[in-house]
Each structure stands twice: as C-alpha cells, then as structure tokens.
Amino acid sequence: MVQWSPLGHLGPMLRALDPADVAVGGRFEQPLRDLLQRVQRLGALGSAQASGLQDEAAMAQTQATFMDQRAVTAATARLPRGVRRPTHAQIAAAHRGEVSQTSIAPQRRTLTRQRETQLTTEANAAVTAFVAWCQRVRPELHITAAHFRVAVREVFERGEGIIAFADQGGVTRCVVGEAFTVAVNADPAYALPTVVHELWGHNEYGAYGDPGTEYGLELYDRAAAQMPWYTQPTGQRRTSEIDAYAYQETEMYSLMREVEYYTPNAPAHQAALADINYDPAPAIAGRIRLITQQWEPRVAKALVRGLYQRFRIEPRIVPAALAAFESGVRRNFSAADAADILR
C-alpha cells in the first residue's frame, strides 16, 4: 500500500481483480476491506495534519472541544432565568439532542397486528415477483428468495423513513416490508437499487457498528470519552449515536452502489415512490452535508478526504457513483476545500 498508493496504481490493481473474489463472501473480501480502511484512515490523517492536527488524538480532542462547546451552549440556552450554569446532566441531555438531529428518526406511528398481517402477505408475494423479475431481467445478480427476509414490523420500527435494512451477523439478506411491496408493485426495477444497497452495499462496507468498520464512529467514541459529563449510553441511546456517527459513511457507500441500478420513477409513480425510489446522487450529497454538521470543520474535511481516498480505489463502484460523491463534496465545501479533498 505504501509503495503503490502514492503512484495511483492501487485503483487499477484492485479493479483488475475478479469481481467474484471481492464480492461478499469472496476470497479477497476481507483483505480488500482491510486495505480500504487503511487507505481511508491515512487519507483522513494526512488532511488533518495539513490543517494542524498532528494525529488522531488531536483530531479526537478537537472534536471533543467542539461537541462540548456546542452542548454547553445548547444547555445554557434552556436554563431558567437566573440560573447561570447548566449541570452535567443538562449538558449531556443537550448533547443527546444534538446527536438525534443527524441520527435515524424514531418511528412515531403505530402498526396494528391486522395491518402487519396484511402487509406481510403482500410483501411475501412481492419477494416472489421480484425474484422472478431479477432472474429474467438481471440474471447476472443471482438474486434468489434466500436473499430476503420479510419482517414488516422490524422495518417499520427501525425508524421513520426506513425502506429496508441489511441483516446482520454474517447473513447476506435484505429485510423488507411495506415500502418494498409498493416499489415492486409499481415496477420491480424501482426496488432493485434498495436491494443492491442492503444486500451488498452495507455488507461490503463491513459489519455495522463493529469496531473498525466505520472510522467516524471510532473517532466519535474517542472524542466523546474526553468530555467530562459524558458516559457512553446503552440501548436506544447508543443506537442513536451509532446511527449518527457510523451510519453516514456506510450509507453513503451503499447509495453509491445504487447508482448503476437506478431507474427514475415514471411520472405516474412519482407521488407514491418519491421517498422510496429516489435518485441516489442528491442523497449522497446529503450524507456529506450531515458530516459537515456533525464535526469540527477541520475534522469534517479530513473525514471526507479519507472517504474519497477510499472510494476512488473501490473496485465495486462505477465512475458515475464516484462522480456523484465528487459533486456532493463541491456542494458542501468551499471551492478551495473541495479542490483539496478531491486532489
């Protein structure tokens, strides 16, 4: 990596590998992921050092100061008249509020058992129809019924706006519910990007929330541990942190995997499918925007630089997907910073 990366040879070398070898379960899947993670971290560190942050400890300390000041300011603004300083508990509560703003929104609606039963029947039928369509139209993807698990309530309760999710624990499965059915019934092509996103995108990036998978979460945890009022939470509050600081990069990669499979909605379907089958390119830019909101500016720039270094040599994404990422960088950073990130 040290020898070939500066010369720009890693990308062509990786793209020369057999796609089956770098697929989920392929013989080079884990070595490839390890290499990509190292490139990402080196890219981020190089950018940070150019901004005056000499190592990861400095990046974490800078982010800790940024989050602490933001939480203290928010907590102070909520104090009753006459109270000058917030308590540690009030600051921690303000921080949780900040985290939730860039995390997955909790589900606020209800789902009756009767409705769940109906939607489950419909989703099972949609899986059958979609698999038949794939085997006829996209046989090279080798998608079968074993790639799906219908779990209407799980998808519903995962959060507001969740269309599907990837099963964890080493099982390559797309967990689907109502939104999948809506897409398939309109046109199976509308569901394909989501299926690729969940089956391969997240699984290729790595086990969600596991140590080492998402650099953002790793750096967040190092930073948060330095704040005197912070104790790492458990349960849903920890999930909220993971969904804020781990999710952006794995979601961005998975959106990039969608690009080559995206079919725009027909005018007759746009109203019903606008939030299900959407153009992934603006969504990629949206994830970059969230990173700029979460992180101290120098750290945010470093993280996005690291992601770019990783994505530009990633053999499983197409040039149009990388172009969408580059466009997102230009939309969210100054011209000078964008040029530095994309150099």
C-alpha positions as CSV (number, residue, x, y, z in Angstrom):
1,M,0.0,0.0,0.0
2,V,2.8,2.4,0.9
3,Q,4.6,1.6,-2.3
4,W,1.7,1.7,-4.8
5,S,-0.8,4.2,-3.4
6,P,1.1,7.4,-4.0
7,L,1.7,6.4,-7.6
8,G,-2.1,6.0,-8.2
9,H,-1.8,2.3,-9.0
10,L,-4.0,0.8,-6.3
11,G,-7.3,1.5,-8.0
12,P,-6.4,-0.1,-11.3
13,M,-4.8,-3.1,-9.5
14,L,-8.0,-3.6,-7.4
15,R,-10.3,-3.2,-10.4
16,A,-8.3,-5.9,-12.2
17,L,-9.4,-8.5,-9.5
18,D,-12.2,-11.0,-10.4
19,P,-15.5,-9.5,-9.2
20,A,-16.4,-12.8,-7.5
21,D,-13.2,-12.6,-5.4
22,V,-14.1,-9.1,-4.0
23,A,-17.9,-9.9,-3.6
24,V,-19.4,-10.6,-0.2
25,G,-18.1,-14.0,0.8
26,G,-15.3,-13.8,-1.8
27,R,-11.8,-14.9,-1.0
28,F,-10.4,-11.3,-1.1
29,E,-13.4,-9.6,0.6
30,Q,-11.7,-9.2,4.0
31,P,-8.2,-8.3,2.7
32,L,-9.9,-5.7,0.4
33,R,-11.9,-4.2,3.3
34,D,-8.7,-4.0,5.4
35,L,-6.8,-2.2,2.7
36,L,-9.6,0.2,2.0
37,Q,-9.9,1.0,5.7
38,R,-6.2,1.7,6.0
39,V,-6.3,4.0,2.9
40,Q,-9.3,5.8,4.4
41,R,-7.5,6.4,7.7
42,L,-4.3,7.5,6.1
43,G,-6.2,9.9,3.8
44,A,-8.0,11.4,6.8
45,L,-4.9,11.7,8.9
46,G,-3.0,13.4,6.0
47,S,-5.7,16.0,5.6
48,A,-5.9,16.6,9.4
49,Q,-2.1,17.1,9.6
50,A,-2.3,19.6,6.8
51,S,-4.8,21.5,8.9
52,G,-2.6,21.5,12.0
53,L,-4.0,18.4,13.7
54,Q,-0.9,16.1,14.1
55,D,-2.5,12.8,14.9
56,E,-5.8,11.0,15.7
57,A,-5.5,12.1,19.3
58,A,-5.5,15.7,18.2
59,M,-8.5,15.1,15.9
60,A,-10.4,13.5,18.8
61,Q,-9.5,16.3,21.2
62,T,-10.6,18.9,18.7
63,Q,-13.9,17.2,18.1
64,A,-14.4,16.8,21.9
65,T,-14.0,20.5,22.4
66,F,-16.4,21.2,19.5
67,M,-19.1,18.9,20.9
68,D,-18.6,20.1,24.4
69,Q,-18.9,23.8,23.5
70,R,-22.0,23.1,21.4
71,A,-23.7,21.1,24.1
72,V,-22.9,23.6,26.8
73,T,-24.3,26.4,24.6
74,A,-27.5,24.5,23.9
75,A,-27.9,23.6,27.6
76,T,-27.3,27.1,28.7
77,A,-29.9,28.5,26.3
78,R,-32.5,26.3,28.0
79,L,-31.8,27.4,31.6
80,P,-34.4,29.2,33.6
81,R,-33.8,32.9,34.2
82,G,-31.4,33.4,37.0
83,V,-29.6,30.1,36.5
84,R,-26.1,30.7,35.0
85,R,-24.5,27.3,34.6
86,P,-26.0,24.0,33.4
87,T,-25.4,20.8,35.2
88,H,-23.5,17.9,33.7
89,A,-26.9,16.1,33.3
90,Q,-28.3,19.1,31.4
91,I,-25.3,19.3,29.1
92,A,-25.5,15.5,28.4
93,A,-29.2,15.9,27.6
94,A,-28.4,18.7,25.2
95,H,-25.7,16.5,23.5
96,R,-28.2,13.7,23.1
97,G,-30.5,16.2,21.3
98,E,-27.6,17.2,19.0
99,V,-26.9,13.6,18.2
100,S,-30.5,12.8,17.4
101,Q,-30.7,15.6,14.8
102,T,-28.3,13.6,12.5
103,S,-29.4,10.1,13.5
104,I,-32.3,8.0,12.2
105,A,-35.6,9.5,13.4
106,P,-37.6,7.1,15.6
107,Q,-40.9,5.7,14.4
108,R,-43.8,7.8,15.7
109,R,-46.7,6.0,14.0
110,T,-48.3,2.7,15.1
111,L,-48.8,-0.5,13.2
112,T,-51.7,-2.8,14.1
113,R,-51.4,-6.5,14.1
114,Q,-54.1,-6.8,11.5
115,R,-52.3,-4.4,9.2
116,E,-49.0,-6.2,9.8
117,T,-50.5,-9.5,8.8
118,Q,-51.9,-8.0,5.6
119,L,-48.6,-6.3,4.7
120,T,-46.6,-9.5,5.4
121,T,-48.7,-11.4,2.9
122,E,-48.3,-8.7,0.3
123,A,-44.5,-8.5,1.0
124,N,-44.1,-12.2,0.6
125,A,-45.8,-12.0,-2.8
126,A,-43.6,-9.1,-3.8
127,V,-40.5,-11.0,-3.0
128,T,-41.7,-13.9,-5.3
129,A,-42.4,-11.4,-8.0
130,F,-39.2,-9.5,-7.6
131,V,-37.0,-12.7,-7.7
132,A,-38.8,-13.8,-10.8
133,W,-38.1,-10.4,-12.4
134,C,-34.5,-10.5,-11.4
135,Q,-33.9,-13.9,-12.8
136,R,-35.4,-12.8,-16.1
137,V,-34.0,-9.3,-16.4
138,R,-30.9,-9.3,-14.2
139,P,-29.7,-12.9,-14.1
140,E,-26.1,-11.8,-13.5
141,L,-27.0,-10.7,-10.0
142,H,-28.0,-14.3,-9.0
143,I,-30.7,-13.0,-6.6
144,T,-32.9,-15.6,-5.0
145,A,-35.6,-15.8,-2.4
146,A,-32.9,-16.7,0.1
147,H,-31.6,-13.1,-0.1
148,F,-34.8,-11.8,1.5
149,R,-36.4,-11.8,4.9
150,V,-39.9,-10.3,5.2
151,A,-40.2,-8.6,8.6
152,V,-42.8,-5.8,8.2
153,R,-42.7,-4.7,11.9
154,E,-38.9,-4.8,12.2
155,V,-38.6,-2.5,9.2
156,F,-41.4,-0.2,10.5
157,E,-39.8,0.1,14.0
158,R,-36.3,0.6,12.7
159,G,-37.1,4.2,12.2
160,E,-39.0,6.8,10.3
161,G,-38.4,6.6,6.5
162,I,-36.6,3.3,6.6
163,I,-37.3,1.3,3.4
164,A,-35.4,-1.9,4.2
165,F,-32.2,-2.9,6.1
166,A,-29.4,-5.4,5.9
167,D,-29.5,-8.4,8.1
168,Q,-26.5,-8.6,10.5
169,G,-24.5,-11.5,11.8
170,G,-22.9,-12.6,8.5
171,V,-26.2,-13.3,6.7
172,T,-26.5,-11.6,3.4
173,R,-30.2,-10.8,3.4
174,C,-32.3,-7.8,2.7
175,V,-35.0,-7.3,5.3
176,V,-38.1,-5.8,3.6
177,G,-41.6,-4.6,4.4
178,E,-44.3,-2.3,3.1
179,A,-42.1,0.1,1.0
180,F,-40.5,-2.8,-0.9
181,T,-44.0,-4.0,-1.8
182,V,-45.0,-0.6,-3.1
183,A,-41.9,-0.4,-5.3
184,V,-42.3,-3.9,-6.7
185,N,-46.0,-3.5,-7.5
186,A,-45.2,-0.3,-9.4
187,D,-42.1,-1.7,-11.3
188,P,-39.6,-4.2,-9.9
189,A,-36.8,-2.0,-11.3
190,Y,-37.7,0.6,-8.7
191,A,-36.8,-1.9,-5.9
192,L,-33.5,-3.0,-7.3
193,P,-31.4,-0.1,-6.0
194,T,-32.6,-0.7,-2.5
195,V,-31.9,-4.4,-2.7
196,V,-28.4,-3.8,-4.0
197,H,-27.9,-1.2,-1.3
198,E,-28.9,-3.6,1.5
199,L,-27.6,-6.9,0.2
200,W,-24.2,-5.7,-0.9
201,G,-23.6,-2.1,0.0
202,H,-23.7,-2.3,3.8
203,N,-22.3,-5.9,3.8
204,E,-19.3,-4.9,1.6
205,Y,-18.6,-1.9,3.9
206,G,-18.5,-4.1,7.0
207,A,-20.5,-5.2,10.0
208,Y,-22.4,-2.1,11.1
209,G,-21.2,-0.6,14.3
210,D,-18.5,-3.2,14.8
211,P,-15.1,-1.9,16.0
212,G,-13.1,-0.7,13.0
213,T,-15.9,-0.7,10.4
214,E,-16.8,3.0,10.5
215,Y,-14.0,5.4,11.1
216,G,-16.4,8.1,12.1
217,L,-17.8,6.1,15.0
218,E,-14.4,5.2,16.2
219,L,-13.3,8.8,16.2
220,Y,-16.6,9.9,17.8
221,D,-16.1,7.5,20.7
222,R,-12.6,8.7,21.3
223,A,-13.8,12.3,21.3
224,A,-16.8,11.7,23.5
225,A,-14.8,9.8,26.1
226,Q,-12.9,13.1,26.8
227,M,-16.0,15.1,27.7
228,P,-16.3,15.3,31.5
229,W,-20.1,15.0,31.5
230,Y,-20.3,12.1,29.0
231,T,-20.9,8.4,29.8
232,Q,-21.4,6.1,26.9
233,P,-25.1,5.1,26.9
234,T,-26.7,1.7,26.2
235,G,-29.8,0.6,24.5
236,Q,-31.6,3.0,22.2
237,R,-29.5,6.0,23.1
238,R,-26.3,4.1,22.0
239,T,-28.2,3.1,18.8
240,S,-28.8,6.8,18.2
241,E,-25.1,7.5,18.4
242,I,-24.2,4.7,16.1
243,D,-26.9,5.8,13.6
244,A,-25.5,9.3,13.7
245,Y,-21.7,8.7,13.6
246,A,-21.4,5.3,11.9
247,Y,-24.3,5.4,9.5
248,Q,-23.2,8.3,7.3
249,E,-20.2,6.5,5.7
250,T,-21.7,3.1,5.3
251,E,-25.0,4.6,4.0
252,M,-23.0,6.8,1.6
253,Y,-21.2,3.8,0.2
254,S,-24.4,1.9,-0.2
255,L,-26.0,4.8,-2.0
256,M,-23.0,4.8,-4.4
257,R,-23.6,1.1,-5.1
258,E,-27.2,2.1,-6.1
259,V,-26.2,4.5,-8.8
260,E,-25.7,2.0,-11.7
261,Y,-29.1,0.3,-10.9
262,Y,-31.3,3.4,-10.5
263,T,-34.3,3.7,-12.7
264,P,-36.2,7.1,-12.3
265,N,-39.8,7.0,-11.4
266,A,-42.3,7.3,-14.3
267,P,-44.5,10.5,-13.8
268,A,-47.5,8.3,-12.8
269,H,-45.4,6.8,-10.0
270,Q,-43.6,9.8,-8.7
271,A,-46.0,10.8,-6.0
272,A,-46.2,7.3,-4.4
273,L,-42.5,6.5,-4.8
274,A,-40.6,9.8,-4.3
275,D,-39.4,8.7,-0.9
276,I,-38.8,5.0,-1.9
277,N,-37.1,5.1,-5.3
278,Y,-35.1,8.3,-5.2
279,D,-32.0,9.5,-7.2
280,P,-29.1,8.4,-5.0
281,A,-26.8,11.3,-6.1
282,P,-28.5,14.0,-4.1
283,A,-28.8,11.6,-1.2
284,I,-25.0,11.1,-1.3
285,A,-24.6,14.9,-1.1
286,G,-27.0,14.9,1.8
287,R,-24.8,12.5,3.8
288,I,-21.8,14.7,3.2
289,R,-23.8,17.6,4.5
290,L,-24.6,15.8,7.7
291,I,-20.9,15.1,8.2
292,T,-20.2,18.8,7.9
293,Q,-22.8,19.5,10.6
294,Q,-21.6,16.8,13.0
295,W,-17.9,17.5,13.0
296,E,-15.5,20.4,13.7
297,P,-14.7,21.8,10.2
298,R,-11.1,20.5,10.0
299,V,-12.1,17.1,11.2
300,A,-15.1,17.0,8.8
301,K,-12.8,17.9,5.9
302,A,-10.4,15.2,7.0
303,L,-13.1,12.5,7.2
304,V,-14.5,13.3,3.8
305,R,-10.9,13.3,2.3
306,G,-10.4,9.9,3.8
307,L,-13.6,8.6,2.3
308,Y,-12.7,10.0,-1.1
309,Q,-9.3,8.2,-1.0
310,R,-11.2,5.0,-0.2
311,F,-13.9,5.4,-2.7
312,R,-11.6,6.4,-5.6
313,I,-9.9,2.9,-5.5
314,E,-13.0,0.9,-4.5
315,P,-13.4,-1.6,-7.4
316,R,-17.2,-2.2,-6.8
317,I,-18.5,1.2,-7.6
318,V,-18.8,2.7,-11.0
319,P,-17.4,6.0,-12.2
320,A,-20.8,7.7,-12.1
321,A,-21.1,6.9,-8.4
322,L,-17.7,8.5,-7.7
323,A,-18.8,11.5,-9.8
324,A,-21.9,11.8,-7.5
325,F,-19.6,11.8,-4.5
326,E,-17.4,14.4,-6.0
327,S,-20.4,16.6,-6.8
328,G,-21.6,16.2,-3.2
329,V,-18.2,17.4,-2.0
330,R,-18.3,20.5,-4.2
331,R,-21.8,21.3,-2.9
332,N,-20.9,21.1,0.7
333,F,-17.4,22.6,0.9
334,S,-15.8,25.8,-0.3
335,A,-14.1,25.7,-3.7
336,A,-10.7,25.6,-2.1
337,D,-11.6,22.9,0.4
338,A,-13.3,20.8,-2.3
339,A,-10.3,21.0,-4.5
340,D,-8.1,19.9,-1.7
341,I,-10.3,17.0,-0.8
342,L,-10.6,15.8,-4.4
343,R,-7.0,16.3,-5.5
